[in-house]
Structures are given as structure tokens and as C-alpha cells.
């Protein structure tokens, strides 16, 4: 779990450079690791990993969820996390993980995958659009 937490931490640290609203807690890795452990034991969630020579180089976490009441589809996938090794290039890795996510979701009966792309990191948003993602809503954060 330590390697996955580090990949997550590296990604969030990168996102912080473009979005000052992303602020890590002092025990962020420990909290993320605890959440990841619960995902692994949740039958509605799939934690997929990619390794190279025994080393974790990427992962994605997806959950199957009920659709919104009164709207199609009746069930959907929600991408909880996806992170890749930022220190080396792993050509096609994100697409390979995404294909595995799609296969599992199809087995579960889902016909859509919802992704929350960072608003201020256009590289990631462009990746999801290139995969066929279509903007459906804008998520806003209102400070209280």
C-alpha cells in the first residue's frame, strides 16, 4: 500500500502546483492508505494495479454505483483514483488501466464511467476528452 500511497501523493503534489485549493493534511498518506484498504475489501470497488519488474507503476480505483434516480443508466462507474509513476514514461499505461476498468464495469452492467478531472490541470482533462469523455456537469466548490 505504501507504493500506491506514494504514487497518489506524487500526483496530488503535482496538482497542487496548478490549484492552490488542493491542500494536503499532515497525515495525508496515512489517511489515503486507510481509505485504499477499505476500497480493496469493498466488493463494489475494484483496485487495479500495473507493475513493471515487481514495482508498482500505476493504479486505478473504480466503484460501481447506482444511477441517479429517474435517469439512465441504472448503474454507473465512478473513477475514485488513478495515478501513474511520474518519474518514468510508461507508454500506454493509462490506456491499459482504463481498458481494465472498462472491462470490469461492463461485467458489472455499467454503461458509463464518471471521471472528476482537475479543472486547473488541463493535461488530464484533455486526456479524458481524448478517451471519449464528454463534459456533463461542472462541479463547484463553495468555501464556507
Kinemage of the C-alpha trace (Angstrom):
@kinemage 1
@onewidth
@group {chain A} dominant
@subgroup {mainchain}
@vectorlist {calphas} color= white
{ca unk a 1} P 0.000 0.000 0.000
{ca unk a 2} L 2.960 2.290 0.603
{ca unk a 3} L 3.879 2.383 -3.103
{ca unk a 4} L 0.301 3.239 -4.129
{ca unk a 5} L 0.137 5.973 -1.492
{ca unk a 6} L 3.361 7.423 -2.885
{ca unk a 7} L 2.006 7.469 -6.450
{ca unk a 8} L -1.132 9.182 -5.161
{ca unk a 9} L 0.936 11.684 -3.164
{ca unk a 10} L 3.112 12.496 -6.191
{ca unk a 11} L 0.004 13.145 -8.308
{ca unk a 12} L -1.633 15.372 -5.695
{ca unk a 13} L 1.610 17.286 -5.224
{ca unk a 14} L 1.665 17.934 -8.979
{ca unk a 15} L -1.971 19.067 -8.926
{ca unk a 16} L -1.189 21.488 -6.078
{ca unk a 17} L 1.088 23.400 -8.435
{ca unk a 18} L -1.917 24.472 -10.524
{ca unk a 19} L -4.633 24.540 -7.858
{ca unk a 20} L -3.987 26.242 -4.500
{ca unk a 21} L -7.281 24.782 -3.260
{ca unk a 22} L -5.663 21.348 -3.010
{ca unk a 23} L -4.144 21.197 0.450
{ca unk a 24} L -2.667 18.066 1.978
{ca unk a 25} L -3.187 17.212 5.625
{ca unk a 26} L -0.087 16.334 7.665
{ca unk a 27} L -1.112 12.647 7.718
{ca unk a 28} L -2.443 12.609 4.143
{ca unk a 29} L -0.673 9.414 3.095
{ca unk a 30} L -1.882 7.510 6.147
{ca unk a 31} L -5.464 8.660 5.588
{ca unk a 32} L -5.296 7.756 1.911
{ca unk a 33} L -3.831 4.333 2.747
{ca unk a 34} L -6.667 3.643 5.186
{ca unk a 35} L -9.232 4.588 2.525
{ca unk a 36} L -7.441 2.404 -0.034
{ca unk a 37} L -7.524 -0.561 2.347
{ca unk a 38} L -11.297 -0.164 2.641
{ca unk a 39} L -11.623 0.009 -1.158
{ca unk a 40} L -9.755 -3.272 -1.543
{ca unk a 41} L -12.223 -5.053 0.743
{ca unk a 42} L -15.326 -3.442 -0.833
{ca unk a 43} L -16.961 -5.726 -3.416
{ca unk a 44} L -18.376 -2.690 -5.281
{ca unk a 45} L -14.888 -1.304 -5.798
{ca unk a 46} L -12.018 -2.581 -7.937
{ca unk a 47} L -8.411 -1.607 -7.235
{ca unk a 48} L -6.384 -2.345 -10.366
{ca unk a 49} L -2.597 -2.153 -10.387
{ca unk a 50} L 0.143 -2.154 -13.002
{ca unk a 51} L 3.634 -3.384 -12.209
{ca unk a 52} L 6.928 -3.444 -14.030
{ca unk a 53} L 9.650 -5.773 -12.759
{ca unk a 54} L 7.836 -6.143 -9.440
{ca unk a 55} L 7.473 -2.379 -8.927
{ca unk a 56} L 4.126 -0.572 -8.835
{ca unk a 57} L 3.966 1.892 -11.742
{ca unk a 58} L 0.278 2.763 -11.753
{ca unk a 59} L -3.160 2.029 -10.405
{ca unk a 60} L -6.787 2.919 -10.842
{ca unk a 61} L -9.670 2.572 -8.410
{ca unk a 62} L -13.219 2.416 -9.709
{ca unk a 63} L -16.533 1.894 -7.944
{ca unk a 64} L -19.824 0.632 -9.279
{ca unk a 65} L -22.721 2.801 -8.106
{ca unk a 66} L -26.450 3.123 -8.642
{ca unk a 67} L -27.531 5.544 -11.313
{ca unk a 68} L -29.213 8.789 -10.426
{ca unk a 69} L -32.893 8.289 -9.532
{ca unk a 70} L -35.118 8.564 -12.580
{ca unk a 71} L -32.243 8.820 -15.065
{ca unk a 72} L -30.387 6.377 -17.275
{ca unk a 73} L -28.176 4.446 -16.808
{ca unk a 74} L -29.375 2.357 -13.845
{ca unk a 75} L -25.773 1.817 -12.725
{ca unk a 76} L -22.528 3.620 -13.441
{ca unk a 77} L -18.860 3.514 -12.696
{ca unk a 78} L -17.110 6.221 -10.728
{ca unk a 79} L -13.348 6.676 -11.016
{ca unk a 80} L -12.163 7.208 -7.458
{ca unk a 81} L -8.440 7.440 -8.159
{ca unk a 82} L -5.917 6.945 -10.917
{ca unk a 83} L -2.205 7.588 -10.593
{ca unk a 84} L 0.870 6.698 -12.605
{ca unk a 85} L 4.573 6.750 -11.878
{ca unk a 86} L 5.570 10.331 -12.745
{ca unk a 87} L 9.301 9.624 -12.662
{ca unk a 88} L 9.411 7.421 -15.769
{ca unk a 89} L 7.492 7.152 -19.009
{ca unk a 90} L 5.323 4.054 -19.320
{ca unk a 91} L 3.897 4.273 -22.810
{ca unk a 92} L 0.223 3.335 -22.997
{ca unk a 93} L -0.103 2.596 -19.287
{ca unk a 94} L -3.103 4.837 -18.633
{ca unk a 95} L -4.933 3.316 -21.601
{ca unk a 96} L -4.162 -0.205 -20.355
{ca unk a 97} L -5.538 0.598 -16.909
{ca unk a 98} L -8.580 2.264 -18.449
{ca unk a 99} L -9.295 -0.819 -20.592
{ca unk a 100} L -9.226 -2.997 -17.484
{ca unk a 101} L -11.584 -0.560 -15.744
{ca unk a 102} L -13.973 -0.648 -18.707
{ca unk a 103} L -13.979 -4.462 -18.805
{ca unk a 104} L -14.790 -4.749 -15.111
{ca unk a 105} L -17.525 -2.115 -15.324
{ca unk a 106} L -19.071 -3.869 -18.329
{ca unk a 107} L -19.085 -7.146 -16.360
{ca unk a 108} L -20.907 -5.291 -13.577
{ca unk a 109} L -23.518 -3.928 -16.018
{ca unk a 110} L -22.353 -0.302 -16.087
{ca unk a 111} L -22.522 1.644 -19.330
{ca unk a 112} L -20.898 4.894 -18.147
{ca unk a 113} L -17.793 5.934 -16.251
{ca unk a 114} L -17.742 9.237 -14.391
{ca unk a 115} L -14.384 10.942 -14.002
{ca unk a 116} L -13.639 14.048 -11.975
{ca unk a 117} L -10.894 15.759 -13.974
{ca unk a 118} L -8.988 18.548 -12.215
{ca unk a 119} L -10.277 21.889 -13.514
{ca unk a 120} L -6.880 23.569 -13.396
{ca unk a 121} L -4.762 20.759 -14.823
{ca unk a 122} L -5.677 20.828 -18.478
{ca unk a 123} L -3.362 17.948 -19.438
{ca unk a 124} L -5.506 15.498 -17.504
{ca unk a 125} L -8.792 16.968 -18.736
{ca unk a 126} L -7.504 16.723 -22.317
{ca unk a 127} L -6.562 13.068 -21.739
{ca unk a 128} L -10.105 12.199 -20.648
{ca unk a 129} L -11.631 14.075 -23.580
{ca unk a 130} L -9.296 12.188 -25.929
{ca unk a 131} L -10.623 8.929 -24.431
{ca unk a 132} L -14.156 9.989 -25.389
{ca unk a 133} L -15.133 11.793 -22.205
{ca unk a 134} L -17.880 14.368 -22.613
{ca unk a 135} L -18.436 17.179 -20.089
{ca unk a 136} L -21.770 16.645 -18.368
{ca unk a 137} L -21.606 18.945 -15.346
{ca unk a 138} L -19.344 21.424 -13.679
{ca unk a 139} L -18.501 20.651 -10.073
{ca unk a 140} L -18.047 23.757 -7.973
{ca unk a 141} L -16.562 24.148 -4.517
{ca unk a 142} L -18.039 26.833 -2.291
{ca unk a 143} L -15.809 27.824 0.643
{ca unk a 144} L -17.732 28.223 3.901
